[in-house]
Amino acid sequence: MPDPRSQRGTAIQAAATHVLGSSSQSARADAGDSDQQPSVDRPASLPPKANRRDEAGRPAKSPYSSNLVDSIQAGSPGQSTSTVLTLGSKWSEKAQSKYFKTSCVRQGTGQVQKREPRKIPQAAKPAATRSPRRRQPQTARHRAEEAASIASEKWEGVLDLLKRHRHRQVVFDHGEPTGEVSVAGAKPGPAALRGLENADEIFTRSPATAQTISRLLASRRIFKRAPENFPAETPALTPAEAVGDEDPFAWRPYEFPLPERSSHAYRWTGNCIAAYTDQSCEQVLANVPPPETFVRCLRELLEASYDPSASKACAARLHTMDVRFRHYYHSSTQSEADELVAARSDPRARNFFAVRKVDNFAHHALALPQWQFAAFLRKKEMEEGDTVVAAEGDGSKTTLGSVLSNCRGLPHAVDGLVLSAAEHSVFGSPQAHAALLDWENEVGGENLAILTKAAIANLEAPGSCYAEWRIGLNGRARSQWQTLATWFQTHGICSSHVRWVIAIPRGYTGLRKSGCVSSFGDLLRNLFEPLFEATVAPAEFPALARLMEQIVRFDSADEPLVRPSGAAAEGYPPPDQWTSEENPPYSYWIYSLYSNVEHLNALRRHKGLKPFGLSPGCDGGNVSHLATCFLLADSISEGCHLAQSPLLHYLYALARVGVTIPYSGRRDKSPHLLRLFRTGVRLALSTRGSVATHFTATPLLEELGSVASAWQLSASDLCELCMNSVLLSSFEAALKHHWIGEGCRSQKVEDHDVAKTHVPRGRLHFRIGLLEQEMQALHEHLDAT
């Protein structure tokens, strides 16, 4: 009996020959027989499938895949040839019909003819209850690799079959699989590259879209104007003698002298706290756009984001940017490697582990890995189980041991750890969270101080990792700022590797129901009046004035059990008149924070102090959240849903608004994050909560390693993400200049220091050139119209 494997190889080789058209010369000789219909019977050399037997007499397996191809017939050279792929029995009737209706028969003339599908008997099961047997779907990476391999070998016929396979859902768009999970992606084909020549015609076909994008970019410049005066140097940052590659600055926020009270004044204006040059309150320091201007710009941005023509045009431009990056990536791999090898001769050269990297979005209470946090719990339970951590209203006292014993799971097992900062629970116990992870409790936040110092030690060990940790403050009372400042000073919380971000939860509803505040205006005054006081008279509030040197930004986070609102701020009353228990909408919250921060920054700049930034979270995925932050924020965190709005995605890329995204803590490893990176969005990675997602003492390196493995990133890609994290951070300008060179201030390629960033100049030249091309195409069309 002939070997089935040899039969299969012969048949497939003959089919591939006809699919690739290698027998076209012999086929053209028989062009006169093209009118004859080819036979679709099985080759005589193969017995029927049901009668095949092996040497032992058992039914033999088909020499072809029962799921993909059942039989292949190929004519002999010199005759009218045909190639018929017969689908196996495991294909559904719909899939078989769809394939055979579009299957092609190659005749000697090279023409393609349609033929009707062959009748294939179905099971006796009724059609209404029949469900086809499905194969186990492969991963997106395997699908993309398989499709790319087939495309490179030009197997057009088999490629057509794979594109119709129900379980290999790889949709080809200009030569790129949409399920691609590699940063390089598929190499752009000739059709995609030819499409770039006509890319600028998109604005010609949509002139209204070009004008809309220009107006929206101008709207952001209304709210994010460049300030006139910058502080020369932060007093807490003083020059020091550099040792090797260490930072040549000493961080001493508790040692610099505090100035006396100045002549500046501030007062509540009904919408925010405004700063003035003197006690007469006649000349305001900041010119903040009024709420009416914000509402008008936000309405225009939301209307444009829902416009189908604008979304289509922006999606086309984003696709063009994506194709250009993939073309650059595939054509410049060797040149980037050669440039990095040449840069190693510089004695200041750094590799990936030595370049500076900043964790821009992380909860400091969750900064320890699981094993360290579990060890801390075990030690506390054994040594301080009798310590009182809470006092009830009836006079009873709660000890730490009783709190831990009531938790779900034991603190002795790392895999039983359940900790969430958003839900305020450790092992499902709010009491344990208040006793261990709160700086306002019966023990004065001592447990949190121990955890913080341990996390700082882990952060300082690699030497190249820095962090901007978030610490919460809800504004229930003015005294919260003084309590927080005292906690920092008492426990000596200070590190040159850490700056702090004040996370303000949007929890007005809970504070209003508890009677802590009577209006939204009370909440804003509790949050910002102490900061204005400490800025005007630092010597009278030394602890808070020194704490403000460690604070770099303000953040806004969703309060647990409070559903975020996506409504705009139009038609809402001033903060003092917002007395209902309903939580203000997201845009109302962010504009209120923005206006107060802008006035506070104007006052601090006038006194030569460091200003603050604003980087709200957009984890809700609402379009109005992203639109609000585009107008008001310096950068955003949790912007993973940005790719769902082509207009906002395009605007964020043009305006270079930073986006910080944690990867390990995400349930969906969306390839849209790669599209943000390819299209030029300033993307950085963060850890968010290390105790829940990381297992080592260096969570930021672990995060970058996970992304490098999942996205197949090169050393240049990883170092570009690290450089973005430095640019998005709010560390002092002198430190950032030492970390990445003159590139932190200039957009010129010649100012880029490859030795410090380990990012090739060719990569920066492409990024800057791509942005300039987009802006030039936009302005050329506006000038023409």
C-alpha positions in Angstrom: 0.0 0.0 0.0 1.4 3.4 -0.9 2.6 5.6 1.9 -0.2 8.1 2.7 2.3 10.8 3.7 4.0 10.6 0.3 0.6 10.9 -1.4 -0.2 13.9 0.7 3.1 15.6 -0.1 2.7 15.0 -3.9 -0.8 16.3 -3.9 0.0 19.4 -1.9 3.1 20.1 -4.0 1.0 19.9 -7.2 -1.7 22.2 -5.7 0.9 24.7 -4.6 2.4 24.7 -8.1 -0.9 25.6 -9.6 -1.7 28.2 -6.9 1.6 30.0 -7.5 1.1 29.8 -11.2 4.3 28.0 -11.9 2.7 25.8 -14.6 1.2 28.8 -16.5 3.5 28.2 -19.5 2.2 24.6 -20.1 -1.3 25.8 -19.3 -1.1 28.5 -22.0 -0.4 25.7 -24.6 -3.8 24.2 -23.9 -5.8 27.5 -24.0 -8.1 25.9 -26.5 -9.4 23.5 -23.9 -10.4 26.2 -21.4 -14.1 25.8 -22.1 -14.1 22.2 -20.8 -15.2 21.8 -17.2 -12.6 20.1 -15.1 -13.4 16.9 -13.3 -13.9 17.0 -9.6 -13.8 13.3 -8.9 -11.1 11.8 -6.6 -7.8 10.8 -8.2 -7.7 7.2 -9.2 -4.6 6.7 -7.1 -6.4 7.3 -3.9 -9.2 5.0 -2.6 -12.3 6.4 -1.1 -11.8 7.7 2.4 -14.1 5.2 4.0 -12.2 2.2 2.3 -8.7 3.3 3.3 -6.9 0.7 5.5 -3.5 0.4 7.0 -1.3 -2.6 7.1 -3.1 -3.9 10.2 -6.5 -3.6 8.6 -7.5 -0.6 10.7 -9.1 2.4 9.1 -6.3 4.7 8.1 -6.3 8.4 8.8 -6.7 10.8 5.9 -3.4 12.0 4.4 -4.9 15.5 4.6 -6.1 17.5 7.5 -9.8 16.6 8.3 -10.3 20.2 9.5 -8.8 22.1 6.6 -8.3 20.1 3.4 -9.9 16.7 2.6 -8.7 16.2 -1.0 -6.7 18.0 -3.6 -7.0 17.2 -7.3 -4.4 18.5 -9.7 -4.2 17.8 -13.4 -1.1 16.7 -15.1 1.1 19.2 -17.0 0.0 19.8 -20.6 -3.6 19.4 -19.8 -6.4 21.7 -18.6 -5.6 21.9 -14.9 -7.6 22.7 -11.9 -7.1 23.0 -8.1 -10.0 22.1 -5.9 -9.7 22.3 -2.1 -12.5 20.2 -0.5 -13.3 21.1 3.0 -13.3 18.4 5.7 -16.3 17.1 7.6 -15.6 19.3 10.6 -16.5 22.5 8.7 -20.0 23.8 9.0 -22.4 24.0 6.0 -22.2 27.8 6.1 -18.4 27.8 6.0 -18.3 25.2 3.2 -20.8 27.1 1.1 -18.9 30.4 1.6 -15.6 28.9 0.5 -16.9 27.0 -2.5 -18.9 29.9 -3.8 -15.7 31.9 -4.0 -13.3 29.1 -4.9 -11.4 29.6 -8.1 -10.5 27.2 -10.9 -7.4 28.1 -12.8 -7.7 27.3 -16.4 -5.1 27.3 -19.1 -5.9 30.9 -20.1 -5.2 32.1 -16.6 -8.8 33.2 -16.1 -10.6 32.7 -12.8 -14.0 31.2 -12.9 -16.7 30.7 -10.2 -18.1 27.2 -9.7 -21.0 26.0 -7.6 -20.2 24.2 -4.4 -20.3 20.4 -4.4 -23.1 18.8 -2.4 -21.7 17.6 0.8 -24.0 15.4 3.0 -24.8 16.8 6.4 -25.5 15.0 9.6 -29.0 13.8 10.3 -29.3 16.2 13.2 -31.9 19.0 12.5 -30.4 22.3 11.3 -32.0 24.2 14.2 -30.1 22.2 16.8 -27.0 21.4 14.9 -23.9 23.1 16.2 -20.6 22.8 14.4 -17.6 21.4 16.2 -15.2 24.2 16.9 -11.5 24.0 17.2 -9.7 25.5 20.1 -8.7 29.1 19.1 -5.1 30.0 19.0 -3.5 33.0 20.6 -3.3 36.3 18.7 0.5 36.0 18.6 0.3 32.5 16.9 -2.3 33.8 14.5 -0.2 36.7 13.5 3.0 34.7 13.1 1.2 32.1 10.9 -0.4 34.7 8.7 2.9 36.6 8.3 4.7 33.5 7.4 2.2 32.5 4.7 2.1 36.0 3.3 5.9 36.1 3.0 5.9 32.9 0.9 3.1 34.2 -1.4 0.8 31.3 -0.9 -2.1 33.1 -2.2 -4.5 30.2 -2.4 -3.8 29.0 1.1 -3.9 32.5 2.4 -7.3 33.0 1.0 -8.4 29.8 2.8 -6.9 31.0 6.1 -8.7 34.4 5.8 -12.0 32.5 5.6 -11.2 30.1 8.5 -13.7 30.7 11.3 -11.2 30.3 14.1 -8.2 32.2 12.7 -9.8 35.6 12.8 -7.0 37.6 11.3 -8.5 40.4 9.3 -6.0 42.0 6.9 -6.1 45.8 6.7 -3.4 47.2 4.3 -1.2 44.2 5.0 -1.4 44.3 8.9 -3.3 41.9 11.1 -5.5 43.7 13.6 -4.7 41.1 16.2 -1.0 41.8 16.0 0.7 42.0 19.4 4.3 42.9 18.3 5.6 46.4 18.3 7.1 45.8 14.9 3.9 44.5 13.4 3.7 43.2 9.9 6.0 44.8 7.4 3.9 47.2 5.3 3.2 45.9 1.8 3.5 47.7 -1.4 -0.1 48.7 -1.4 0.2 50.3 2.1 3.3 52.2 1.1 1.7 53.5 -2.1 -1.3 54.7 0.0 1.1 57.0 1.9 1.6 59.1 -1.2 -2.0 60.1 -1.2 -2.3 60.4 2.6 -2.3 64.2 2.6 -5.5 64.2 0.5 -7.5 63.2 3.5 -7.7 66.8 4.7 -8.5 67.8 1.1 -11.5 65.6 1.1 -12.5 66.7 4.6 -11.7 70.4 4.9 -14.1 70.8 7.8 -12.1 68.2 9.8 -8.8 70.1 9.3 -10.4 73.3 10.6 -12.0 71.5 13.5 -8.7 69.9 14.6 -6.9 73.3 14.4 -9.6 74.9 16.6 -9.4 72.1 19.1 -5.6 72.4 19.4 -6.0 76.1 19.9 -8.6 75.4 22.6 -6.0 73.4 24.6 -3.6 76.3 24.3 -6.2 78.6 25.9 -6.1 76.5 29.1 -2.4 75.3 29.0 -0.5 78.5 28.3 3.2 78.7 28.9 3.7 80.7 32.1 5.8 83.9 32.0 8.1 83.2 34.9 9.7 79.9 36.0 11.4 79.4 39.4 15.2 79.5 39.0 15.8 76.6 41.4 13.8 74.8 44.1 15.3 75.6 47.5 15.2 71.9 48.5 17.5 70.9 45.6 21.0 72.0 46.2 24.2 71.2 44.3 26.4 68.4 45.8 29.6 66.7 44.9 28.8 64.0 42.3 30.1 60.5 42.9 30.4 58.4 39.7 27.1 58.3 37.9 25.0 59.4 40.9 22.8 62.5 40.8 24.9 65.6 41.5 22.2 67.1 43.7 21.3 66.7 47.3 17.7 66.5 48.3 17.2 68.3 51.6 13.6 69.4 52.0 13.8 69.6 55.8 17.0 71.8 55.9 16.5 74.8 53.6 15.5 78.1 55.3 11.9 79.2 55.2 11.1 82.8 54.1 8.8 85.1 56.1 5.3 86.2 55.1 5.0 88.1 51.9 2.6 90.8 50.8 0.6 88.5 48.6 -3.1 87.9 49.3 -5.8 85.4 48.4 -9.5 85.1 48.7 -12.5 83.0 47.6 -14.2 84.4 44.5 -17.2 82.1 44.3 -15.7 79.6 41.9 -12.1 79.2 43.2 -9.4 80.8 45.4 -7.6 83.6 43.5 -4.2 85.0 44.4 -3.3 88.7 44.3 -0.1 90.8 44.3 -1.0 92.7 47.5 -3.6 93.1 50.2 -5.7 95.4 48.1 -6.7 92.4 45.9 -6.9 94.5 42.8 -4.4 92.8 40.5 -4.9 89.0 40.1 -1.8 86.9 39.4 -3.4 84.3 37.1 -5.8 84.8 34.2 -7.8 81.6 34.4 -10.4 81.0 31.6 -14.0 81.3 33.1 -16.3 78.3 33.2 -18.3 79.5 30.2 -15.2 79.2 28.0 -14.5 75.7 29.3 -18.1 74.6 28.6 -18.0 76.0 25.1 -14.7 74.3 24.2 -15.7 71.0 25.8 -19.0 71.0 23.9 -17.2 71.6 20.6 -14.7 68.8 21.4 -17.5 66.3 22.3 -19.5 67.2 19.1 -16.4 66.6 17.0 -15.6 63.3 18.7 -19.0 62.0 17.8 -18.9 63.3 14.2 -18.5 60.3 11.8 -16.6 62.2 9.1 -14.1 63.6 11.6 -13.6 60.2 13.2 -13.1 58.6 9.8 -10.5 61.2 8.7 -8.6 60.9 12.0 -8.6 57.1 11.8 -7.1 57.4 8.3 -4.4 59.7 9.5 -3.6 57.4 12.5 -3.4 54.5 10.1 -0.9 56.5 8.0 1.2 57.2 11.1 1.1 53.6 12.1 2.2 52.4 8.7 5.1 54.9 8.6 6.3 53.7 12.0 6.2 50.0 11.0 8.1 50.9 7.8 10.7 52.8 9.7 11.0 49.9 12.3 11.6 47.3 9.7 14.0 49.4 7.6 16.1 50.9 10.5 16.7 48.0 12.8 20.3 47.6 11.8 21.1 51.3 11.7 19.7 51.7 15.3 21.8 48.8 16.5 24.9 50.3 14.9 24.2 53.7 16.5 23.8 52.1 20.0 27.1 50.1 19.5 28.9 53.3 18.6 27.5 55.1 21.6 29.0 52.5 24.0 32.5 54.1 23.5 31.2 57.1 25.5 32.3 56.7 29.2 28.9 58.1 30.2 27.0 55.5 28.2 24.1 53.7 30.0 22.3 50.5 29.1 18.7 49.7 29.8 19.3 49.0 33.5 21.2 52.2 34.1 18.9 54.7 32.2 16.6 56.7 34.5 13.0 55.5 34.7 10.1 56.9 36.7 7.0 55.1 38.0 4.5 57.9 37.3 1.4 56.2 38.7 1.7 54.1 41.8 -0.1 53.7 45.2 2.6 54.1 47.8 0.6 51.9 50.3 0.7 49.1 47.7 4.4 49.5 46.7 5.7 46.5 48.5 5.7 43.1 46.7 3.4 40.3 48.1 6.1 38.4 50.0 7.3 41.5 51.8 3.8 42.6 52.7 2.9 39.1 54.0 6.1 39.1 56.1 5.2 42.4 57.6 1.7 41.1 58.5 3.2 38.0 60.2 5.6 40.1 62.2 2.9 42.6 63.3 0.6 39.8 64.4 3.3 38.1 66.5 4.9 41.2 68.1 2.1 43.8 68.3 -1.0 41.7 68.4 -2.2 43.5 71.6 -1.7 47.0 70.2 -4.9 49.1 70.2 -5.7 50.3 66.6 -9.3 51.5 66.9 -11.6 52.8 69.6 -15.4 52.3 69.3 -18.0 54.7 70.4 -19.1 52.6 73.4 -15.6 52.7 74.8 -14.5 49.3 73.6 -11.1 49.0 72.0 -9.9 46.9 69.0 -6.5 45.3 68.9 -4.4 44.6 65.8 -4.5 40.8 66.5 -8.3 40.8 66.6 -8.5 42.8 63.3 -6.2 40.4 61.5 -8.0 37.3 62.9 -11.2 38.5 61.4 -9.8 38.9 57.9 -10.7 36.6 55.1 -7.7 34.3 54.8 -4.6 34.3 57.0 -1.7 36.8 56.7 0.6 33.8 56.7 -0.2 32.9 53.1 0.9 35.1 50.3 -1.6 33.6 47.8 -4.4 34.5 50.2 -3.6 38.2 50.0 -6.5 40.4 48.8 -5.7 44.1 49.0 -7.2 46.9 47.0 -6.7 50.6 47.6 -9.9 51.4 45.6 -12.0 49.2 47.9 -10.2 50.2 51.1 -9.8 46.6 52.2 -7.1 44.2 53.3 -8.4 40.7 53.2 -11.9 42.2 52.8 -11.6 44.2 56.1 -11.8 48.0 56.1 -10.6 47.9 59.8 -7.4 46.2 58.7 -7.0 48.8 56.0 -7.4 51.7 58.4 -5.0 50.1 60.9 -2.2 49.3 58.5 -2.5 51.5 55.4 -3.9 54.8 56.7 -1.9 57.8 58.1 -4.9 58.9 60.2 -5.5 56.3 62.8 -5.0 55.5 66.5 -1.3 54.7 66.1 -0.5 57.9 64.2 0.2 56.1 60.9 3.2 54.2 62.3 2.4 51.0 60.3 2.1 52.9 57.0 5.4 54.7 57.8 7.2 51.3 58.2 5.8 50.0 54.9 6.7 53.3 53.2 10.3 53.2 54.3 10.6 49.5 53.2 9.3 50.4 49.8 11.7 53.4 49.6 14.6 51.0 50.3 13.5 48.7 47.5 13.2 51.7 45.1 16.7 53.1 46.0 18.4 49.7 45.6 18.7 49.6 41.7 19.8 53.3 41.7 18.1 54.1 38.4 14.4 53.8 39.5 12.3 56.7 40.7 8.7 57.0 41.6 5.9 59.5 42.0 3.7 57.9 44.7 0.1 58.8 45.2 -1.2 59.5 48.7 -4.9 60.2 49.4 -6.5 63.3 50.9 -10.3 63.7 50.6 -10.7 67.2 52.0 -13.1 66.5 54.8 -11.4 69.0 57.0 -8.8 71.8 56.8 -6.7 70.1 59.5 -5.9 67.1 57.2 -3.0 69.0 55.6 -1.3 69.7 58.9 -1.9 66.1 60.0 -0.3 64.8 56.8 2.6 67.2 57.1 3.2 66.1 60.7 3.2 62.5 59.7 5.9 63.1 57.0 8.1 65.1 59.4 7.7 62.8 62.4 8.6 59.6 60.6 11.2 61.3 58.3 9.5 60.3 55.1 11.9 61.7 52.5 13.9 60.3 49.6 15.6 61.7 46.6 14.0 58.9 44.5 10.4 59.8 45.5 8.1 62.7 44.8 4.5 62.7 46.0 1.1 63.1 44.2 -2.0 64.1 46.1 -4.8 61.9 45.1 -8.2 63.5 45.7 -11.0 61.0 45.5 -14.2 62.3 44.0 -16.2 61.4 47.1 -18.3 64.5 47.7 -21.4 62.4 48.3 -20.1 60.5 51.3 -18.7 63.7 52.9 -22.0 65.5 52.4 -24.0 62.7 53.9 -21.7 62.5 56.9 -22.0 66.2 57.5 -18.3 67.0 57.0 -19.1 69.6 54.4 -22.2 71.5 53.6 -21.4 72.3 49.9 -18.9 71.5 47.2 -17.3 74.9 47.9 -16.5 73.8 51.4 -14.7 70.8 50.0 -12.6 73.0 47.7 -11.7 75.4 50.5 -10.6 72.5 52.7 -8.3 71.3 50.0 -6.6 74.5 48.8 -6.8 77.3 51.5 -4.1 75.6 53.7 -1.8 75.5 50.6 -2.3 79.2 49.9 -1.6 80.0 53.6 1.6 78.0 53.6 2.8 79.6 50.4 2.2 83.2 51.5 3.7 82.6 55.0 6.0 79.5 55.0 7.6 80.3 58.3 4.2 80.1 60.1 3.5 76.6 58.7 6.9 75.0 58.5 5.8 71.4 58.3 3.3 72.0 55.5 5.7 74.3 53.6 8.4 71.6 53.6 5.9 68.9 52.6 4.9 71.1 49.6 8.4 70.8 48.3 7.9 67.1 48.0 4.5 67.3 46.3 4.6 67.6 42.5 1.1 67.0 41.2 -2.6 66.6 42.0 -4.6 63.6 40.9 -8.2 62.7 40.9 -9.6 59.2 41.5 -13.0 57.7 41.6 -14.4 57.1 45.0 -15.5 53.5 45.7 -19.2 52.8 45.2 -19.7 56.1 43.5 -20.6 55.9 39.8 -18.7 58.5 37.8 -20.8 60.9 35.8 -19.9 61.7 32.2 -22.1 64.8 32.0 -20.7 68.2 31.2 -20.5 71.1 33.6 -23.0 73.2 31.6 -25.8 74.6 33.6 -24.5 73.7 37.0 -24.4 76.2 39.9 -21.2 77.6 41.5 -19.5 75.4 44.1 -21.1 77.2 47.0 -24.5 76.6 45.7 -23.9 72.9 45.1 -25.5 71.7 48.3 -27.2 68.5 47.1 -25.9 65.1 48.0 -25.3 64.2 44.3 -21.7 63.9 43.2 -20.7 66.6 40.7 -19.8 65.4 37.2 -16.3 64.6 36.2 -15.8 67.7 34.1 -17.1 69.9 37.0 -14.6 68.2 39.3 -11.6 68.6 37.0 -12.3 72.2 36.1 -12.6 73.1 39.8 -9.3 71.5 40.6 -7.7 73.1 37.5 -8.8 76.6 38.4 -7.5 76.4 42.0 -4.2 74.8 41.0 -3.6 77.5 38.3 -4.1 80.3 40.8 -1.8 78.5 43.4 0.9 78.0 40.7 0.8 81.7 39.8 1.4 82.6 43.4 4.3 80.1 43.7 5.9 81.2 40.5 5.7 84.8 41.7 7.6 83.8 44.8 10.2 81.6 42.9 8.8 78.3 44.1 8.1 75.1 42.2 4.5 74.8 40.6 2.2 71.8 40.7 0.9 69.7 37.9 -2.5 68.1 37.2 -2.8 64.5 36.0 -6.3 63.1 36.6 -7.2 59.4 36.1 -9.4 58.4 33.1 -10.0 54.8 34.0 -13.7 55.1 33.4 -13.3 55.1 29.7 -15.9 57.8 29.1 -15.2 60.1 26.1 -16.1 63.2 28.1 -13.4 62.3 30.7 -10.8 62.1 27.9 -12.1 65.3 26.3 -12.0 67.2 29.7 -8.4 66.1 30.4 -7.3 67.0 26.9 -8.3 70.6 27.6 -7.1 70.9 31.3 -4.6 68.2 32.2 -0.8 68.0 31.8 -1.0 64.3 31.5 -3.4 61.5 32.3 -3.3 58.0 33.8 -5.2 55.0 32.9 -5.8 56.2 29.3 -6.2 52.8 27.8 -9.5 53.7 26.2 -8.0 56.5 24.2 -7.7 54.3 21.1 -11.5 53.9 21.0 -11.9 57.6 19.9 -9.9 58.3 16.7 -10.3 62.1 17.1 -9.1 62.2 20.7 -6.3 59.7 19.9 -5.1 62.0 17.0 -5.3 65.1 19.2 -3.4 63.5 22.1 -0.7 62.5 19.6 -0.4 66.0 18.0 -0.5 67.8 21.4 2.0 65.4 23.0 -0.2 64.8 26.0 1.3 62.2 28.2 -0.5 58.9 28.9 0.6 56.6 31.8 -0.8 53.1 31.7 -0.3 50.1 34.0 0.0 46.9 32.0 0.3 44.0 34.5 -2.8 45.0 36.5 -5.0 45.1 33.3 -7.4 42.2 32.6 -7.5 42.9 28.9 -4.0 43.0 27.3 -5.4 45.1 24.5 -3.1 45.6 21.4 -4.6 49.1 21.1 -1.8 50.1 23.6 0.7 49.2 20.9 -1.1 51.5 18.5 -0.8 54.4 20.9 3.0 53.8 21.0 3.3 53.5 17.2 1.3 56.6 16.4 3.5 58.8 18.6 1.5 59.2 21.8 3.9 59.9 24.6 3.3 56.7 26.5 4.8 55.5 29.8 4.3 52.5 31.9 3.5 52.3 35.6 3.0 49.7 38.3 -0.2 51.1 40.1 -0.3 48.5 42.9 2.8 46.3 43.2 1.4 44.1 46.0 -1.4 42.8 43.8 0.5 42.3 40.5 4.3 42.0 41.1 6.5 39.5 42.9 9.9 41.2 43.0 11.4 44.1 44.9 11.8 46.1 41.7 8.2 46.3 40.3 9.0 48.8 37.6 11.7 46.6 36.1 9.3 43.7 36.3 6.6 45.7 34.5 8.9 46.7 31.7 10.1 43.1 31.4 6.5 41.8 31.1 5.7 44.3 28.4 8.9 43.5 26.6 8.0 39.9 26.5 4.4 40.4 25.5 5.0 43.1 22.9 8.4 41.9 21.7 10.1 45.2 22.5 13.7 45.9 21.6 16.1 47.7 23.9 15.4 51.0 22.0 11.7 50.6 22.6 12.1 50.0 26.3 14.5 52.9 26.7 12.1 55.2 24.8 9.4 54.3 27.3 11.8 55.1 30.1 12.6 58.4 28.5 8.9 59.2 28.2 8.4 58.5 31.9 11.1 61.0 32.7 9.6 63.6 30.4 6.1 63.1 32.0 7.4 63.2 35.5 7.4 66.4 37.6 10.9 66.0 39.0 13.1 69.1 39.1 14.4 70.4 35.8 18.0 70.1 36.9 17.5 66.4 37.7 15.8 65.7 34.4 18.6 67.5 32.6 21.1 65.2 34.3 19.1 62.1 33.5 18.4 62.6 29.8 20.4 65.6 28.8 19.3 68.7 26.9 16.5 66.7 25.3 14.3 67.4 28.3 14.1 71.1 27.2 14.6 71.0 23.4 12.9 69.2 20.6 16.0 69.2 18.4 17.6 65.9 17.4 21.1 67.3 17.8 20.4 68.1 21.5 19.5 64.4 22.2 22.1 62.6 24.3 22.2 58.9 23.2 24.7 58.0 26.0 22.2 59.0 28.7 18.9 57.8 27.2 20.1 54.8 25.1 17.6 55.9 22.4 19.0 56.2 18.9 18.9 59.6 17.3 17.2 58.0 14.3 14.2 57.1 16.5 13.9 60.7 17.7 14.4 62.1 14.2 11.5 59.9 13.0 9.2 60.9 15.9 9.9 64.6 15.5 9.6 64.4 11.7 6.3 62.4 11.9 4.8 65.1 14.1 6.1 67.9 11.9 4.7 66.2 8.8 1.2 65.9 10.4 1.3 69.6 11.5 2.6 70.7 8.1 -0.2 68.8 6.3 -2.7 70.4 8.6 -1.4 74.0 8.2 -0.9 73.7 4.4 -4.5 72.8 4.0 -5.6 75.7 6.2 -3.4 78.2 4.3 -4.9 76.9 1.0 -8.4 77.3 2.2 
